[in-house]
Amino acid sequence: MKKNAPSMFLLSFSFLFLFVFLSGCIKAFMPVSTLESDQDFSPYVLCVPLTSERQSAVVSRVIDGDSIEILRDGVQYQVRYIGIDAPEYGVGADGLAEMSRQFNQDLVGEKKVALFRDVSDKDRFGRLLRYVFVEDLFVNQEMVRQGFAESKAYPPDLACQNVISKNN
């Protein structure tokens, strides 16, 4: 029995060391490091890739339910929300498209937003592809949650797809 005591001690010590080591590693991978420390974003930001830099901009125009125009560093950009698809104008759903655009306008119109990239920078039309937050609200997910857009996966940009798909 005494022969097993040193091995049990070594095993226990190994588990303790592993636990302490992993606790420190987990903190190192928390997305808080990608955000400004004075910002309090929704917990949904946890799905944003750790390599994604936070970009700030002001929304200058809401185009439709899944696209906006922003002003960043004096330059205008069009932004397409990642992971959602809103009704389109001109395909027999103009009323729904306008309701979606108006809800998006209420969420982000002329407000400061935080933008996060996934894998792709731009779509085939040259629009920036981004996860968008206004204050503590994850806009991509809110458009789906409120029924003004559908969750739609566009590989390879899938980091937040599960969060967007949830209907809370």
C-alpha positions as CSV (number, residue, x, y, z in Angstrom):
1,M,0.0,0.0,0.0
2,K,2.9,2.4,0.7
3,K,4.2,1.8,-2.8
4,N,1.0,3.3,-4.2
5,A,1.1,6.4,-1.9
6,P,3.9,8.2,-3.9
7,S,2.1,7.4,-7.2
8,M,-1.2,8.7,-5.9
9,F,0.6,11.9,-4.7
10,L,2.2,12.3,-8.1
11,L,-1.1,11.7,-9.8
12,S,-3.0,14.2,-7.6
13,F,-0.2,16.8,-8.0
14,S,-0.4,16.3,-11.8
15,F,-4.1,16.9,-11.9
16,L,-3.8,20.0,-9.7
17,F,-1.1,21.4,-11.9
18,L,-3.1,20.7,-15.0
19,F,-6.2,22.4,-13.5
20,V,-4.2,25.5,-12.6
21,F,-2.5,25.6,-15.9
22,L,-5.7,25.2,-17.9
23,S,-7.5,27.9,-15.9
24,G,-4.8,30.4,-16.8
25,C,-5.0,29.3,-20.5
26,I,-8.7,29.7,-20.7
27,K,-8.4,33.3,-19.4
28,A,-5.8,34.0,-22.1
29,F,-8.4,33.0,-24.8
30,M,-11.3,35.1,-23.6
31,P,-12.5,37.6,-26.2
32,V,-12.4,40.4,-23.8
33,S,-8.9,41.1,-25.0
34,T,-10.4,42.0,-28.4
35,L,-12.6,44.6,-27.0
36,E,-11.9,48.0,-25.5
37,S,-11.9,47.5,-21.7
38,D,-14.5,50.3,-21.1
39,Q,-17.0,48.6,-23.5
40,D,-19.7,46.3,-22.1
41,F,-20.9,44.1,-25.1
42,S,-23.5,41.4,-25.1
43,P,-22.3,37.9,-24.1
44,Y,-23.0,37.0,-27.7
45,V,-19.6,38.6,-28.6
46,L,-18.1,35.3,-27.3
47,C,-18.7,33.8,-30.7
48,V,-16.7,36.4,-32.5
49,P,-13.3,35.0,-33.6
50,L,-10.5,36.0,-31.2
51,T,-8.5,37.3,-34.2
52,S,-11.2,39.8,-35.1
53,E,-10.3,43.4,-34.4
54,R,-13.1,45.6,-33.1
55,Q,-13.8,48.4,-35.6
56,S,-15.9,51.4,-34.7
57,A,-18.1,53.3,-37.2
58,V,-21.2,55.4,-37.5
59,V,-24.1,54.2,-39.5
60,S,-24.8,56.8,-42.2
61,R,-27.6,54.9,-44.0
62,V,-29.6,51.8,-43.6
63,I,-29.9,50.1,-47.0
64,D,-32.2,47.2,-46.1
65,G,-32.7,44.6,-43.5
66,D,-29.2,43.1,-43.8
67,S,-27.1,45.9,-45.2
68,I,-25.9,49.3,-44.0
69,E,-23.6,52.0,-45.0
70,I,-21.1,53.3,-42.5
71,L,-18.6,56.1,-42.1
72,R,-15.2,55.0,-40.8
73,D,-12.2,57.2,-40.8
74,G,-13.8,59.6,-43.2
75,V,-14.6,56.8,-45.7
76,Q,-18.0,55.3,-46.7
77,Y,-18.3,51.6,-46.7
78,Q,-21.3,49.2,-47.3
79,V,-21.6,46.5,-44.8
80,R,-23.5,43.2,-45.2
81,Y,-24.5,41.4,-41.9
82,I,-23.0,38.0,-41.7
83,G,-25.3,35.0,-41.1
84,I,-28.7,36.5,-42.0
85,D,-30.9,37.0,-45.0
86,A,-33.6,39.7,-45.0
87,P,-36.5,40.1,-47.5
88,E,-35.4,41.8,-50.7
89,Y,-37.1,44.6,-52.6
90,G,-38.4,43.8,-56.1
91,V,-39.1,40.1,-55.6
92,G,-42.8,40.4,-54.5
93,A,-41.9,41.1,-50.9
94,D,-41.6,44.9,-50.9
95,G,-43.8,45.3,-47.8
96,L,-41.7,42.8,-45.8
97,A,-38.5,44.3,-47.1
98,E,-39.5,47.8,-46.0
99,M,-40.6,46.5,-42.5
100,S,-37.2,44.8,-42.2
101,R,-35.3,47.9,-43.3
102,Q,-37.3,50.1,-40.9
103,F,-36.6,47.7,-37.9
104,N,-32.9,47.8,-38.9
105,Q,-33.1,51.6,-39.1
106,D,-34.6,51.7,-35.5
107,L,-31.7,49.5,-34.3
108,V,-28.7,51.2,-35.9
109,G,-29.7,54.3,-37.8
110,E,-27.1,57.1,-37.2
111,K,-25.7,55.2,-34.2
112,K,-22.1,54.2,-33.4
113,V,-21.6,50.5,-34.0
114,A,-18.9,48.0,-33.3
115,L,-18.0,45.7,-36.3
116,F,-16.3,42.4,-36.2
117,R,-15.0,40.3,-39.1
118,D,-15.2,36.5,-39.4
119,V,-13.1,34.7,-42.0
120,S,-14.1,36.8,-45.1
121,D,-13.5,40.5,-45.4
122,K,-15.8,41.3,-48.3
123,D,-18.5,39.6,-50.4
124,R,-18.6,39.4,-54.2
125,F,-20.2,42.9,-54.4
126,G,-17.4,44.5,-52.4
127,R,-19.4,45.0,-49.2
128,L,-17.7,44.4,-45.9
129,L,-18.9,41.3,-44.1
130,R,-19.4,41.9,-40.4
131,Y,-21.0,41.0,-37.1
132,V,-22.6,44.3,-35.9
133,F,-23.2,45.4,-32.3
134,V,-24.9,48.6,-31.2
135,E,-24.3,49.2,-27.5
136,D,-24.9,45.8,-26.0
137,L,-27.1,44.4,-28.7
138,F,-26.0,41.9,-31.4
139,V,-27.8,43.3,-34.4
140,N,-27.4,40.2,-36.7
141,Q,-29.0,38.0,-34.1
142,E,-31.7,40.6,-33.1
143,M,-32.9,40.9,-36.7
144,V,-33.5,37.1,-36.7
145,R,-34.9,37.0,-33.2
146,Q,-37.5,39.6,-34.0
147,G,-38.5,37.9,-37.3
148,F,-37.2,40.6,-39.7
149,A,-34.6,38.2,-41.2
150,E,-33.8,34.5,-41.4
151,S,-30.7,32.8,-40.2
152,K,-28.6,31.8,-43.2
153,A,-25.2,30.2,-43.2
154,Y,-22.6,31.6,-45.7
155,P,-19.5,29.5,-45.3
156,P,-16.8,30.0,-44.3
157,D,-18.2,32.8,-42.0
158,L,-19.9,30.6,-39.4
159,A,-18.4,31.6,-36.0
160,C,-21.7,33.1,-34.7
161,Q,-24.2,31.0,-36.8
162,N,-25.4,29.0,-33.8
163,V,-26.0,32.2,-31.8
164,I,-27.8,33.9,-34.6
165,S,-30.0,30.8,-35.2
166,K,-31.2,30.7,-31.6
167,N,-34.7,32.1,-31.2
168,N,-34.6,33.4,-27.6
